[in-house]
Amino acid sequence: MLNNRKAAIIGAGFVGASIAFALMQKGLYNELVLVDANKDKAQGEAMDIAHGLPYSNPMKIYAGEYQDIFDASLIIITAGAAQKPGETRLNLIKKNSAIMTSIVKELVKVKAEGILLIVANPVDVLTHVALKVSGFPRERVFGSGTVLDTARLKYLLSDKLQIDTRNVHAVIMGEHGDSEFPAWSFANVSGMPLEDFAELRGYQDYESLKNEIQEEVKNSAYEIIAKKGATYYGIALSVARIAECIVKNEHSMLPVSVELNGEYNLTGSALSIPAIISAKGVEQILELPLSAKEKRELCSSSDTLKEIIKTLDL
């Protein structure tokens, strides 16, 4: 039987440990299991976080094995080879696909029934791999997608326009990577079209503003990796937000990576699409009336990912 207040994180590196820390602070779960091929690393991270519990939310956090997580309601998979400076996410695919396959087979073996949230990169391809290997329904297997990219977009718009991030409504769609794109046709500030608000704030060249921000969003991860070696705080908070939607059954809209089965006339790959996230996982994939340009960009993202998937033995 599923324990709705229990979660597991597979992979206790920078990203996995940061997610554990973020989940502990949110107080969403009363039990959290860390699993890693390096058990000492998982134990060390669990101990370090547990020592802060007297000043945070009470919970049980410990290092475990696959058999310890069969009843976890959410299983977050971060394990994989790290992205090196200058390396694209798609270059990681072959080694991380093999790692993902081995992990999912272990989860199938212990009859895990929870939601699989894929965070390891390249997240769209690995979400597709996890879905195929597990045989689980697609609402239970999805990726963190462009939830972080969307946060970066909102942050940059907020910074440029000097407006509270909570008033900015915009989304990044497609691949979590080089072919991602902002759905500008839906971007707004508290209901006011983004272009109109930008003009009010003194931006006369709206196209230049969009192009500048789009490039900054796309290159953010590369810049952070070049400066500090890895990104982990932003994704940790993004994953904690997804978990919150699930635990609280919020029915919130987030651009997660989900396998398409005819939506937008696309099949054969997972892409970041705005979806309703609830206790069921992906409750509904939203088909937005994209502009002609945005439709082409979404198809291009799908084609890029399908070419990579063709090289895998699934």
Buried (B, 14 or more C-beta within 10 A) or exposed (E): EBBBBBBBBBBBBBBBBBBBBBBBBBEBBBBBBBBBEEBEBBBBBBEEBBEEEEEBEEBEBBBBEBEBBBBBBBBBBBBBBBBEEEEEBBBBBEEBBBBBBEBBEBBEEBEBBBBBBBBBBBBBBBBBBBBBBBEBEBBBBBBBBBBBBBBBBBBBBBEBBEBEEEBBBBBBBBBBBBBBBBBBBBBBBEEEBBBEBBEEEEBEEBEEBBEEBBEBBBEBBBEBBEEEEBBBBBBBBBBBBBBBBBBEEBEBBBBBBBBBEEBBEBEBBBBBBBBBBBBBBBBBBEEBEBEEEBBEBBBBBBEBBBEBBEEBEE
